[in-house]
């Protein structure tokens, strides 16, 4: 099982060429095994990006999310108390963005590598990443 950062979810759906070869291989392997964790905070982040027109889609948000969720073996992970607590106790070096902190905490709690291009997360010793 792996966790995808929000940008990796978007790139996989809209611009797969932006994913590294290691990221593509990890997604493929996870689809062939126990699946991919999609953090529920990513649903909110994607909604915000659509609203702000930072990503352009040809369908409505809900239809886009349905397509995304059906494109891979995704398991939507809600924010649990354990994830929330860990996310607020990270050192500032991890990342100040609350969504990234929740995604990183989810990766740690589930002992699932995080697919991300975010250098702050890649450089954080607390998080196992793939890129």
ZILIN-V464749 format. One line per field, one symbol per residue. psi: psi as a letter, one per 30 degrees, with the letter a starting at -180 (. if undefined). A space follows every 10 residues. Layout:
BEGIN
psi: ???
END
This chain:
BEGIN
psi: klkkleeeee eeefifffkl eeeeeeeeee efcfakkjkf feeeeeeeee eghfkklgll eeeeeeeeff flikjkkljl eeeeeeefgl lffekfkeee eeeeeeeeeg hkkkjkgjee eefkffkklk .
END
